[in-house]
Amino acid sequence: MQIKNILKDRILHGQYPLDTNIPPEPRLEEEFGVSKITIRGAIKELVQEGYLEPSSGRGTRVIRNTRAAKRSTWKSFTELLVEEGHAMQKRLLGAEAVRHAPDTEPHRLLGDEGLRVERLYLLDGAPYIHYAHYLPARLEKADLTGLAEQSLYGFLEESGIVLARFRDAFAVSAAPAGVAEQLNLAAGTPLLKRLRYAYDEAGGVVEYSEGYYNTALQHYVVNYDG
């Protein structure tokens, strides 16, 4: 399941572009260190979900790179970028148990302790978005190995957390020194800041994230269709 989710994430982020073949099975076996049966099982599920199409002697081709069905007109920001020919890649910078400082948003939402996951997103190889994700302390013992590429929400669902709704807030904020360094910018550079709140079915916060976007590289886009 984890390998399937990583392969799907690569498709959705343009690392395996539409109408191209994914790497051959032996290469994937070597990369992930698993058996041929495991790789074939992951590919089979992606074929059933409509992302891949196998062809005898010609490899396995990407035939869909959006989550939504074709009849849907809504696309996520990443889907819009991939549709324009860009590729997004994630890099896990760190994941650790932390104590939240008093009078901070993570402390207000999640209490004294939690799990902090720091990730960098690259747009066509250039640092573009820095994210710090704050998660409940009960996830500290979860398997974090797939978070380098796996969807954060896929990880939460695998950990038994059902996501019910989201809320986003946007602002302009000076880049903190650590964020600016990761984005190759001067400290204090004005950036688009995105705050995301994810809630479970009981209304509790199960994720709070702070993202900084270098919009000099690429504007944040929202697409509306009637």
C-alpha angles and dihedrals in degrees: 000000000000093000091047090053092048092050091047090049090053089052093049092048095049098249087121101037125213115276093017129106123254115233115287119267096255091056092049091047089054094045096050098031094230137121128275089249091059093049092046091049092053092047092047091056091049089050090052090049090053100249099109138036121199120215123191109250093355103077130240116307130207108238101167132032105176130082095219123079114258092254090063116092095197118099131179122239091256092049090053091051093047090048088056090054100262125133125218122202129185127218122193108223097179148325121204145150110258141183111233116231114240117261093028128120094244089053092048093049104034107020131233099330140032148137119279118202118188120197138173123210120207122205110208088337097311122111106257114154132028117199133187112192120196115202136177117283091241089074093063091097095046121114104267098176095103096050093091088078108358121104111263090225091049087054091050092049091049087053091058098260116135113208114217107171145352138214126198129195125186133203142153112252139170111256113253113235095255093048093046090051092054091048093046092241135127115267110263095030108152110250138174107261120203123194117196127193120190121192133197125224091274091056095253121139111250097170136025117181136184115202129184118200125199095217091179083077097043133349119240104253131204115186120208123191126183 
